[in-house]
Amino acid sequence: MAQLTSDFFVERLKAWGVTRIYGYPGDGINGVLGALQRVEGTEAGIEFIQVRNEEMAAFMATAHAKFTGELGVCLSTGGPGATHLLTGLYDAKSDHVPVLAIAGQAETTVRGATYQQELNLDRMFADVADFVQEAVTPAQLRHLVDRGLRVAKAQNGVTVLVLPKDVQDMAWEEPKRAHGFTRSGPGYTRPRIVPHDADLARAAEVLNAGRKVAIVIGAGARDAADEVVAVADRLGAGVAKALLGKDVLPDDLPFVTGAIGLLGTKPSSDMMEGCDTLLMIGTGFPWAEFLPADGQARAVQIDIAPEMLGLRYPVEVNLHGDAGETLRALLPLLRRQEDRGWQTDIEAGMDSWRATLKGRALASASPVNPQRVVYEMSPRLPADAIVTSDSGSCANWYARDWQVKRGQRGSLSGGLASMGAAVPYAIAAKFAHPARPVVALVGDGAMQMNNMAELITIQKYWQRWSDPRLIVCVFNNEDLNEVTWEQRVMEGNPRFPTSQSLPDVPYARFAELLGLEGIFVDDPELIGSAWDRALAADRPVVLEIKTDPNVAPLPPHVTLEQAKAFLSSMAKGDRGAAQVVADTARQIVGGLRERL
């Protein structure tokens, strides 16, 4: 039997190192699925993971790239299957990780005929993809794969390959050595990218002149953790972490101030207010209002993506380079800061902040304080645990209350901040690292949106994992809580039940119906033992905790405008206003007092 174009396609993906594809079947992509079936179980095979929805497949591909450093791959049929991919692909684009999306398409013979499920996918994917192309002949496919995957890997971006049904089933023919053909090859290794010596010297001059140096790191610093620590020690600096860089350094380092921004810590905010020098490493941290005022600090930035340089702050020296390579070249040029007063003040601020976090977590609530859920989780997690979080109020507790240990990993939808990513991220983490325990922190809004369906995917595959521990921790507060607080604090409006109220769903019982373990907690004194039980389980667990929606996910400092808006929302008759005022107003007023 002659080799089909779909067989060559799978063979070429394998040559590029692809080992796993997340996807959902459909007639528009059946040729590729047939090719995967023909090599299933052989050395030439690629594992296919069936998800519940193509959006989840794209999220899983993104998470695979984040947790392995490899290309993530997802697959869909054409038409509606392809449109479902978009949110997960924008997640990859926003967080700068390499992903390949494979989409089916109507036959070339009916293109332009408004045929069933025929969409102009190349146009649809044009904004999200660094490279998108629809194949129209077998001879084209070889260079589409080679160029597309090279672009995704080199640019940490998204490639989309659209394969019409009839092209998939055509006999494969190698491109000819003739005019009108091109013959490509696979393979790409990222080069060393280091700034010029003169630019390194300029950066060193800025940093050496600083007496109060603040460092902000993101996911781009992940492979430069030791170098970041060495630079902080040399300069007597503090280190704040953008949300995607949360797992780059452990939180037990005394000069690490934790997260920065709306979900950040007071010491990170204070450090930005007081620094005279700023070093940004591998981060596209979006909230420029949390960086120093213009003219306050001299600044140096390091990034592998030149388009991200100087984007958030007026930087004096922009260094285009790999974080690790650049810091190793920069370190010999840096002088040791003998006055350690700045770093000592940062350490004292962190001691005070940890006491504040403990007090907030252990404060009474009705029935369970959501901060305590993550506070109790943090010390119990094994050193190799992976934690994912959804967007929403649970991301605040992920950012502040989870104290990362060296060796642990974590991530979430950062730049896109999409709901619905935590469970697919966790599933991809388990496939990438089946021997490591994984925890997903999920609000009930995201759980109802799409994460409940992916519990079925967990049930389908969990027995393949050498360590079966995957804990989906659901914060059940019957409220779209992040938006509720945005309505209160940013808009000055009371909670709008019509848009905010969620049905009370028995998540733990649903897990039990699937053959997983379910644990329900509505007593704060049982949270610790519930985590112990979940971490000792012989199968995946849904840990459902009934949390208080009126515990505020406050920013590190509250502005006068935010305080006024909050009090205005209370005056307009917010539901539970008495409890909110009692539990939260004093935090806002207290935080405001510190600013005055």
N, C-alpha and C positions, 0 to 999 in steps of 0.2 A: 504493500500500500504506500502510495506517495505521501511524503510529508506534507501536512497542511500548513498554511500560514500561521494558524493558531498554535500548532506544535512548535514551529520555529520561535514564535513569540515567547512561549513559556521557556523554551531552551535558552533564549537570549536573556530573559530575566534572571534565570539561574546563573548564567555566566557573569552577571553583574552582582551576584551575591544575594539575591532575593531568596529568602527561606520561608516567608509567611505572608499570606494575603488575607485581609479581612474584607468580607463582602457579603452580598446577598444575590441569589441567582435571578435570572430572567432570560427570556428568549433572545433578547438583544445581545447577550454575552455568552450564549450557550456554546459557541465554538471554542472560546477560551476555557470554559469549564470542562468541555470534553477533552481538551488537551491536558488540563490538570489531572483529570481522571486517568488518562492513559499512562501517566508517569507516577501516579500515586503509589506510595510505598517503596519507590526505588530511589537510588541515589540522585536521580535527575528530578525527583519530585519537589514540589513546593507545597507546604501545608496551607490548606484553605480553612479559614475559621468562619463559620456561618453565624452572622449576627441577626438582630431582630429588625434593623433598619439601617439603610445606607449611611445616614448621618452618623450613627454609632460606629460604623466601619471607618469613616474618616477620622473621627475622634481617636479610635484605637490606633490607626496608622500614625497619627500625630504623637500619641503617647509612646508608641513603639520607638519612634525616632528620638523622643526625649529621654527615654529610659535606657536606650542602647547606644545612641550615637549613630545608628544605621539609618538607611532609607526606610521609611514606613510606606506600606503599599495597601491600597484599598481598591475595591472593584464593585461595579454596579452594572445593571442593564442600562439601556438608553432611557429617554423620556423621563418619567417621574423618578425612576431609580437614580438617574444622574443628578436631577435637581436636588434630591435629598442629600447629596454629598457636600453641598456648598458650605454649610455652616462649619462642618469639621475641617474642610480645606481652608476656610478663612482663619480658623484657629491655628493651623500650621503656618499660614502666611504671617499672621500677626506675631507669632512667637518664634519665627525664623528657624523652622526645622524642615528637613527635606522629606517630601512626601510625593509619591506617584499615585495618581488616580487613573484607573482603567475604566472606561465607560463604553458600553455598547452603543449601537446606533442602527437606525433603519438601513436597509440595503442601499447601495449606491444607485441602483437602478430606479429608486423611487425618491431620491433626494430632490427636494424642490416641489414635491407634489402634495404637501401637507398630509403626508401619510401618517398612519397611526403611530404615535410615540415618536414621530420625527420632530426633533428640535434642532436648532442651530447651536449645538453644544460648544463649538469652538468660540462662538461669540459669547455665549453664556459664561464660559469659564475664563474669558479673556482678562477680567480684572483680577481674579484670584491667582492665576497661574503665571509663572515666569516663562513657561513654555507650554503651548497647547497646540495640538495638530490633529486633524482627522486624516486617517489613512484612506487612500483611494485605490491603491494597488499594492500587491505583495512586495514588489521591489522597493517600495518606499519605507517599509516597516523597519528594516534593519537600522537605517540611520535615524529614524524617529526614536527608537528605543535608545540607541547609543547617545544621541544628542540630548534627548529629554532627560535621561537619568544623570548625565554629566552636568547638565544645567542645574537640576535639583540639588545634587550633592555640592556643587561648587558654590552655588548661591544660597544654600540653605532655604530653598524655596519649593514651590509646588509645580509639578509637571502633570499635565493631563493628556493622555493618549486616547483618542476616540476611534473605535474600531467598528466599522459597519459589519452587519451580519454576513453578507456575502464575501467580504474580504477575508474574514476569519476562516471561511470554509474553502477558499481557493487553494489550489496546489501551490506549494511554496517554490519560488524560483529565486536563486541568488541574483542580485543586481549584476548586469553585464559590465564588462570592461569596454564601455562604449560611450559615445557622446550622449548626454541626457540621463546618465546614471551616476550615482556616487556610492563609494564602498567604504563604510565606516568600521570602527572597531570599538570594543568595550574597554572600560577601565578608567579610573580617576583616583588620584591621591592628592589630598590637599597639600599645597606647598608651604614652606616656611614663609611667613609674611612678617617682616620686622621693619620698623621705621628707619629712616636714615639716621646716621650717627649725630648729625647736626640737630635734628629734631629731638632725639633722646637727650642731648646735652641741654637744649632749651627747656625741656620738661623737667630735668633734674634741677636746673636753676630755680624754677618756680617752686618745686616741692621742697628743696633745701631751704628756701627763704621763709617757708611757712612755720608758724609756731603753734597753730591750732589746725591740724590737718584732719579733714574728714574724707573718708573713702566710701563710695557707694558701689556695690557690686551687683551684677545681674547674672543671668544664666551663662553669659559669655565668659565668665570667670571660672566656670566649673572645673576645668582642667588646670587651673592655676591657683588652687587653694593654698598650697605651700608658699608660693611666691607672694600671694596677697598677705599672708601672715608675716612673712619676712619683711615686706615693705611697711606694714603697720608697725612692726616692732622697731624698724629702723627710724621711722619718722615720728614715733610716739602718737600714732593716729588712732582714731576710732573707726569702726567699719559698720556701716548700715547696709541692709540687704533689701534690694528690690524683691518683689514677691516671687518672681521666677528664680531668683538667686537664693531663696531661703535655705536650701539644702547645701549650698556651696561651702559654708563654714558652720561648725557646730556652735550652738548658743552658749556653751559653757566657757568659751574664751572670754576673758574679762573685758576686753575692749570691743567686743561685738555688741552692737546696740539693738539688734533685731531688725524687724521690718521697718520700712519707711513709707510714708504716705498716709492716705486715708485709713488704711488698715494697719498703720505702723505704731511704733512705740513713742512714748514721750522722750526718752533719751535720744532717739534718732532725730526727732524734731528739734530738741534742744541743741543737739550737735550741729545741725544745719544753721540754726539761728546764731551760733557763736563762733563758727569756724572762720578762719581767714584764708584757707586753701582747700580746694576740692579736687579729688581725684576720682573720676568715674571710670569703671572697668567693666566692659561687656554688658552694658545695660542701656535699655531704651526707656527707663523709668518715665512714665508719662506725665506725672503731676508736678509741673515745674514750680508751682506755688510752695512746694515743700523743699525746694532747693534754696540756697542762699539768695538774698536780694542782689540785683545787679550792682556791681561795683564793690560788694562786700568781700568777695573771695576771688583770688586768682585760681584758675582752673586748668586741669589737664584731663584729657579723655583718651581712652584706649578702646578701639573697637575694630573687629574684623570686617564690619560692614561700613564702608566710607560714608554711605548716605545717612548713617545714624550719628555721625560726628557733629558736634556743635549744634545739635538740634534742640536740646532742652535748656541749655545754659550758654552764655557767651564765653566760650572756652578760649584760653590764650594759646594753648598748644594742643593740637589734635594729632593723635598718633594712630595711624592706620596699621593695624597689626594684630596678630594672634595674642591673646592676653598673656599666656604663659611665656611665649618667646619674647614678647616685648618687656615684660617685667624682669625676666632674667637678664636681658640686655641693660635694663635701667638700673637694676639694683647696685652694681659696682659704682655707679655715679652718685648714689644717695649717701648723705652724711647722717650719722646717728644723731638724733635729737637728744641732747643730754638733759634738758628740762622736761621731766615727765609729768608736770602738773596737769596739763590738758588731758592726758590719758588717765591719770589718777582721778580727775573729776568725772570723767566718763564712767569709770568703773564704779565710783560711788553712786552715780546716777542710776546705773544698772542694778545695784544692790537695792536701792529704794524702789525702783520699778518692779523688781521681782516681788517685793513685799506688797506692792499695790496690786499686782496681778493675783497674788494669792488671796488678798482680801476681797477682790472682786469675784473671784471664782467661788469662794466659800460663803459669799453673802446669800442670805435666804432669798428664795424666789417661789413662784407658784406655777407648777410644783417643783420643777428642776431648773436651776440656773444653767443655761447653755455653756457658759464659760467653764463651769466645773466639769462638763463632759470631756473636754479636751485636756483640761488641767489634770484630771485623773488618768487619762489615757497616756499622757506624755511619759511619765517615768516607767510605765509598764511595758512600753514597746521594746521589742528586741533591737539589738544594735544594727541589724540588717533590714529593718522594716522599711516599707515604702508606704507613703501616705499621699492620697489624692484628696482634693477638695472640690466641691462645686462652687459656683458663684452664689452670692447671697450672703446672709448674715453669718453662715457657718464659716465663710472664708475669713472673717474677722478673727474667729477663735483659732482657726488654722494658723493665721499669720502671727497671732500674739501668744497664744497659750501652748502651742506645741513647741517644746524646747528640743531642737534638733540635736541629735548625737552624731558624732563622726561615724560615717558609714551609712547613715540613713539617707533615703531619697524621698523627694516629694515634688509634686507639681500640680498645676491646675490650668485652666484656660486663662492666660494672663492678659495679653493684649486685647483679645476679643471679649474676655469675661463672659463667656457664654454659659448659660444654664445647661445642665444635662451632660456635663463632661466627666463627672467624678467616677461613676461606675464603669463606663467604657475605658477610661484611663486605668482604672484598677484591673480590669480584665486584661488589657494589654500588658500591664506590669507583671501579672501572673504568668502570661505566656512567655514574656521576655525573661523572667526570673522565677521559674516555678518553685524554687526552693526557698523563696523569701516570703515572709508574711506581708500582707497588703491590707491597708485600711482605707476605705472611702468615706469621707465626711460629706453628708448630703442633706440638704434641706428638704422638707416635704414637698415644696413646690417643684423642685427638679425631679424628685422621686416620682411624682405624679406625671410630670411632663413626658419623661421617657426612660428614666432609670429603672422603674419597676419591671419593664419588659426585659431589660438586660439581665435581671435575675434569672430569667429562663436560659439565657446564654451561659451564665455561671453554672446552673444545674446541668446543662448539656455537657460541659467540659471539665468540671472541677476534678473529677477522678483521674485526669491525666497529670495533675500537678503533684510533684513529689511532696510538697508541703501544702496541705489543703486549706490553710488559713487565709481566708479573704473575708474581712469584716466590713459590711456596709452599715455604717452608723447613721441612722435617720433622726434628724432633729424635728420631731413632730410638734409643731406649735400652731397648726391650723391657720397659718398666716404667711403671705408672701412678705416676709419680715424686712428684708433689705429695702424694698420699695416703700413699705409702710413708714420706715424711719426716714427715708429720703423725702417722703411727703411731709412729714412732721418738721424735720430740721432744715431742709432746703427750701421747701415751698411754704411753710407755715400753715399747712392744711391738716385737719384731723384725719385720722385713719378713715379710708373709704372702703367700708366692708364689701360693697358690691364688687370691687375689683380685687380686694385683698383676702377675703375669707376663703379658706380651703376646706374641703370635706375631710373628716377624720377617718383615715384609712388604716386598717389593721395590718401594717407592714410586716410585723413579726409573724403574724398568723399566715399571711400570704407566703412567706418564706417556708413555713412548715408545710404548707400544701404542696410546695415544689420538692419537698424532701431535704430542704436545707434546715438549719437550726434557727429558731427565732427566740429572741430575748426581749421582753418588754420591761421598761423601768419607768416608774413615776415617783420614786422615793430617792432623794439625793444621797441618802446614806448607803444606797445599794449600787451606786454607780461603779465604785471600785471593784466590787465583787463581780459585777456584770462584765466589766472588761476582762477580769481574770478568767471568767468562764468562757468568754468569747475567744480569748487567745489560747485557751487550752482545748478548744473544740476539735473534733475530728472531721469537720466539714465546714464549708462557708456558713457565715452567720449574718443574719440581719439583726442588729442591735437597735431597737426602736426606743427612743427616750422622749418622754413627754416634757417638752421644755417650755419655758415662760417666754411669750412673745414680747413682753414689756421690759426685757433686759436690753438696754440700748447698745448697739455696736458703735460706740462713740469714736470719733477721730482722736488723735493724740492731744490736740488742743482744740477747744471750742471757741469760735469767733463770736463777737458780740452779735453779729447778724444771725448766726445760727441759734444762739441762745434766745434772741427775740422771736425767731420763727418758731422754735419749739414751744415757748410759752404761749405764743399766739395759737398754735394748734390745740393746746390744752384748753385755752379759753373758748375755743369754738366747739367744745363738747366731744373731745376724743373719747372713744370707748376705753374704759379702764383708766380714765384720767387720774383718779385718786391714786391708784397704784403706780402709774407711770410717774406722777409728780413725786411721790414718796421715794421711789427707787432710783429715779433718774435725774430729776431736776437738781437735786443737791450735787450730783456729779457734774452736771453742766455748769452750775453756778460756781462750784469749787474749781473746776477747770478754768472758767473765765476769770476767777479771782487771781489765779496764778499768772494770768496773762496781763493783768492790770498793774 
